[in-house]
């Protein structure tokens, strides 16, 4: 896969050399609160890059690594769709880079891979992420109650959002 160019970001396949920078982003308090992780985030990021079921793309802005966006496919023909996850360095939050990254990957998944439907599942209380995804055309379709366990051990709701190819904001 070649690089994907958005309005302000470049998405390129993640490589082992990206691990230190991506682990540093994952270690920021804002990202760690949502993505969590153990004592060795570099090892966890490296494992993500090796997962054959997930495609990881490094998000770059002005030549600097600012995060990672990943996608997976459900290939069962009767349920075929792709799902997206994203984390960005808090130093670039609020600049539209998340929306640009999601929109860029969504465009690729629709145009190059032929997916008719994409999903994303932010925490239900993550208003900034939800706004970001809505700007790319995702719509809330339901609350997944007690969807994920938080770092404090309690269960938290997730918001299932989806995007049909015809709804993609280009």
C-alpha positions in Angstrom: 0.0 0.0 0.0 1.3 3.5 -0.8 1.0 6.6 1.3 -2.5 8.2 1.6 -2.5 12.0 1.4 -5.2 14.0 3.2 -5.5 17.8 3.3 -3.0 18.1 6.2 -1.9 14.5 7.0 -0.1 11.7 5.3 -1.0 8.2 6.3 1.7 5.6 5.6 2.1 1.9 6.6 3.6 1.8 10.0 7.1 0.3 10.3 9.2 -0.8 13.3 11.1 2.5 13.2 7.8 4.3 14.1 7.4 2.4 17.4 9.3 4.7 19.7 7.4 7.8 18.5 4.0 6.0 18.6 4.7 4.6 22.0 5.5 8.1 23.2 2.1 9.3 21.9 0.4 6.3 23.6 2.1 7.3 26.9 0.6 10.8 27.0 -2.0 10.9 29.8 -4.8 11.8 27.4 -4.2 8.9 25.0 -3.3 6.4 27.7 -6.6 7.1 29.4 -8.5 5.9 26.3 -6.0 3.3 24.9 -4.5 2.2 28.2 -1.6 -0.2 28.2 0.9 -2.0 30.3 4.4 -1.1 31.4 5.9 -1.6 28.0 4.0 0.5 25.4 6.7 0.0 22.8 6.2 -3.7 23.0 2.4 -3.3 22.7 2.7 -1.0 19.7 5.2 -3.4 18.0 2.7 -6.2 18.6 -0.1 -4.1 17.0 2.1 -3.7 13.9 2.6 -7.5 13.7 -1.1 -8.3 14.1 -2.1 -9.8 10.7 -5.8 -8.8 11.2 -5.1 -5.1 11.7 -3.5 -2.7 9.3 -1.7 0.1 11.0 -0.9 3.5 9.4 1.3 6.1 10.9 -0.2 9.6 10.9 2.3 12.3 9.9 1.8 16.1 9.9 4.5 18.3 8.6 6.9 15.4 8.5 6.3 14.5 12.2 4.7 11.4 13.6 1.5 12.5 15.4 -0.4 9.3 15.8 -1.7 6.1 14.3 -4.9 5.0 12.6 -5.7 1.4 12.1 -8.3 -0.6 10.4 -9.6 -4.2 10.3 -12.0 -6.0 7.9 -14.9 -8.2 8.5 -14.8 -10.3 5.4 -17.8 -12.5 5.9 -19.7 -11.7 2.7 -23.1 -11.2 4.4 -21.6 -8.8 7.0 -18.6 -7.3 5.1 -17.5 -4.0 6.6 -14.3 -2.3 7.9 -13.6 -0.8 11.3 -11.3 2.1 12.3 -9.4 3.1 15.4 -7.3 6.2 15.9 -5.0 8.0 18.4 -3.3 11.3 18.0 -0.8 13.3 20.0 -2.7 15.7 22.3 -0.4 18.5 21.1 -2.3 18.4 17.7 -5.8 17.9 19.1 -8.4 20.5 17.9 -6.7 21.2 14.5 -8.9 18.9 12.4 -6.1 16.4 11.9 -8.2 13.5 13.3 -11.1 14.3 10.9 -8.6 14.5 8.1 -7.0 11.2 9.0 -10.4 9.4 9.4 -11.7 10.9 6.1 -8.6 10.0 4.2 -8.6 6.4 5.4 -12.4 6.1 4.9 -12.0 7.3 1.3 -9.3 4.7 0.7 -11.4 1.9 2.3 -14.4 2.8 0.1 -12.6 3.6 -3.1 -9.8 1.1 -3.1 -11.3 -1.8 -1.1 -15.0 -1.4 -2.0 -16.4 -1.3 1.5 -19.9 0.0 1.6 -20.0 0.4 5.4 -17.4 1.5 8.0 -17.7 1.5 11.8 -16.0 3.2 14.6 -16.7 2.9 18.4 -15.5 5.7 20.6 -16.2 5.8 24.3 -19.7 7.3 24.8 -18.2 10.1 26.9 -15.5 11.0 24.4 -17.3 14.1 22.9 -14.2 15.3 21.0 -13.8 12.0 19.2 -17.5 11.8 18.4 -17.4 15.3 16.9 -14.3 14.4 14.9 -16.0 11.3 13.4 -19.3 13.1 12.7 -17.4 15.6 10.6 -16.2 12.8 8.4 -19.8 11.6 8.0 -20.1 8.9 10.7 -23.5 8.8 12.5 -24.3 7.4 15.9 -26.3 4.2 15.6 -26.5 3.0 19.2 -25.0 2.9 22.6 -23.2 -0.3 23.6 -23.8 -0.5 27.3 -21.0 -1.5 29.6 -18.9 -2.0 26.4 -15.3 -1.7 27.8 -13.7 -1.9 31.2 -11.9 1.2 32.3 -8.5 1.5 34.0 -10.5 1.8 37.3 -12.1 -1.6 36.7 -15.6 -0.3 36.1 -17.5 -0.8 32.8 -18.1 2.1 30.5 -20.5 2.6 27.5 -19.3 2.8 23.9 -21.0 4.5 21.0 -21.3 2.6 17.8 -21.1 4.8 14.8 -21.2 3.9 11.2 -20.7 5.5 7.8 -22.2 4.3 4.5 -20.1 4.9 1.4 -22.6 7.3 0.1 -22.4 9.4 3.2 -18.6 9.9 3.2 -17.8 13.6 3.5 -15.0 14.1 0.9 
